[in-house]
Amino acid sequence: MKLNLSVFIIALMFVGIPYESHAQRAAPSSVKNTYNGIPVEVIGIPYKYNDICGNHALDYLIEAEYTLMSTGQSSSFVNFKINKFVFNFLKNGGLILSTVYSYDKTPSNNGKFYPAQSGKKHEWKLDPKYHTHSGGNCSLDFYNDIAISQAKLNEMRTDPSLGKVYGVLLSVAEDMDYNYPAIGRKAKFVTLSNGKEPLKGVCDDYAKLLIDRLTKANIKGVSNIQKVTGQNHAWVTLVYKGKTLYLDATWFDKNNIDKNGVVEHTPYKDPRNMTFDNEIFTNHGKHHIAGGTKNIGS
């Protein structure tokens, strides 16, 4: 039986929802492990929904799915309701974001109504995506890595010192935009409330600003702050309680260029760029490989 909701969903999906082209909006959740009051289930990783909130990739996906599905309420469906969302993180790094919904009845082509059916579900299947580095594909981004890193980052932020480190990292991402013209790519920049443009820099500038602010912050327990280079890139490490913390303000910020040619100013806050986990930080040995690179610019 073909339902109008299916046609509606497919039509919207063809419009396209390029999740990496939108500014981040935090997922509203007044009740724990819900989105706009709707329960959210997480499968495939040992964390709950509230644990994985806070980065652009996952926050935007559920926002887009909610917008897509809730528009059905204004259609001719009777008592349309979203019952729950499900994040299913796959072992291959993919993600299936499902919406379980219900309704009392929906019109058929002849003007009559189909009765409600139980267990209706819309699935948004997302494969791991390549991110680019130094002008080419670098490595696949795995959704389970992002979610696990966000959960660990949220936990780290409860530590007073690491919470301050996060605040400094975020301040750099908020104050600086990637200087694409410096590497030969055209781009415009937002105008801030003070009438000026943001600070602009490439990865080396992000790293230097981060080191300067971390040093001035004089955070308890933090030592050995230094810049690391490799693969035509620069990032920062520090030592906290005997462990190396990896920080990359450039990729934490990300800064895509939107459809109007403007560098997106709102940080994406990719959690893999503040982590103690070298495997995650290097994207399983594909990225952030330290070396003696001389020309730092991406």
Secondary structure in CASP SS format (residue, H / E / C, confidence):
PFRMAT SS
TARGET T0000
AUTHOR 0000-0000-0000
METHOD secondary structure of the structure
MODEL  1
M C 1.00
K C 1.00
L C 1.00
N H 1.00
L H 1.00
S H 1.00
V H 1.00
F H 1.00
I H 1.00
I H 1.00
A H 1.00
L H 1.00
M H 1.00
F H 1.00
V H 1.00
G C 1.00
I C 1.00
P C 1.00
Y H 1.00
E H 1.00
S H 1.00
H C 1.00
A C 1.00
Q C 1.00
R C 1.00
A C 1.00
A C 1.00
P C 1.00
S C 1.00
S C 1.00
V C 1.00
K C 1.00
N C 1.00
T E 1.00
Y E 1.00
N C 1.00
G C 1.00
I E 1.00
P E 1.00
V E 1.00
E E 1.00
V E 1.00
I E 1.00
G C 1.00
I C 1.00
P C 1.00
Y C 1.00
K C 1.00
Y H 1.00
N H 1.00
D H 1.00
I H 1.00
C C 1.00
G C 1.00
N C 1.00
H H 1.00
A H 1.00
L H 1.00
D H 1.00
Y H 1.00
L H 1.00
I H 1.00
E H 1.00
A H 1.00
E H 1.00
Y H 1.00
T H 1.00
L H 1.00
M H 1.00
S H 1.00
T H 1.00
G H 1.00
Q H 1.00
S H 1.00
S C 1.00
S C 1.00
F C 1.00
V E 1.00
N C 1.00
F C 1.00
K E 1.00
I E 1.00
N E 1.00
K E 1.00
F E 1.00
V E 1.00
F E 1.00
N E 1.00
F E 1.00
L C 1.00
K C 1.00
N C 1.00
G C 1.00
G C 1.00
L E 1.00
I E 1.00
L E 1.00
S E 1.00
T E 1.00
V E 1.00
Y E 1.00
S E 1.00
Y C 1.00
D C 1.00
K E 1.00
T E 1.00
P E 1.00
S C 1.00
N C 1.00
N C 1.00
G C 1.00
K C 1.00
F E 1.00
Y E 1.00
P E 1.00
A C 1.00
Q C 1.00
S C 1.00
G C 1.00
K E 1.00
K E 1.00
H E 1.00
E E 1.00
W E 1.00
K E 1.00
L E 1.00
D C 1.00
P C 1.00
K E 1.00
Y E 1.00
H E 1.00
T E 1.00
H E 1.00
S C 1.00
G C 1.00
G E 1.00
N E 1.00
C E 1.00
S E 1.00
L E 1.00
D E 1.00
F C 1.00
Y H 1.00
N H 1.00
D H 1.00
I H 1.00
A H 1.00
I H 1.00
S H 1.00
Q H 1.00
A H 1.00
K H 1.00
L H 1.00
N H 1.00
E H 1.00
M H 1.00
R C 1.00
T C 1.00
D C 1.00
P H 1.00
S H 1.00
L H 1.00
G H 1.00
K H 1.00
V H 1.00
Y H 1.00
G H 1.00
V H 1.00
L H 1.00
L H 1.00
S H 1.00
V H 1.00
A H 1.00
E H 1.00
D H 1.00
M E 1.00
D E 1.00
Y E 1.00
N C 1.00
Y H 1.00
P H 1.00
A H 1.00
I H 1.00
G C 1.00
R C 1.00
K C 1.00
A C 1.00
K E 1.00
F C 1.00
V C 1.00
T C 1.00
L C 1.00
S C 1.00
N C 1.00
G C 1.00
K C 1.00
E C 1.00
P C 1.00
L E 1.00
K E 1.00
G E 1.00
V C 1.00
C H 1.00
D H 1.00
D H 1.00
Y H 1.00
A H 1.00
K H 1.00
L H 1.00
L H 1.00
I H 1.00
D H 1.00
R H 1.00
L H 1.00
T H 1.00
K H 1.00
A H 1.00
N C 1.00
I C 1.00
K C 1.00
G C 1.00
V E 1.00
S E 1.00
N E 1.00
I E 1.00
Q E 1.00
K E 1.00
V E 1.00
T E 1.00
G E 1.00
Q C 1.00
N C 1.00
H E 1.00
A E 1.00
W E 1.00
V E 1.00
T E 1.00
L E 1.00
V E 1.00
Y E 1.00
K C 1.00
G C 1.00
K E 1.00
T E 1.00
L E 1.00
Y E 1.00
L E 1.00
D C 1.00
A H 1.00
T H 1.00
W H 1.00
F H 1.00
D H 1.00
K C 1.00
N C 1.00
N C 1.00
I E 1.00
D C 1.00
K C 1.00
N C 1.00
G C 1.00
V E 1.00
V E 1.00
E C 1.00
H C 1.00
T C 1.00
P C 1.00
Y C 1.00
K C 1.00
D C 1.00
P H 1.00
R H 1.00
N H 1.00
M E 1.00
T E 1.00
F C 1.00
D C 1.00
N H 1.00
E H 1.00
I H 1.00
F H 1.00
T C 1.00
N C 1.00
H C 1.00
G C 1.00
K C 1.00
H C 1.00
H C 1.00
I C 1.00
A C 1.00
G C 1.00
G C 1.00
T C 1.00
K C 1.00
N C 1.00
I C 1.00
G C 1.00
S C 1.00
END
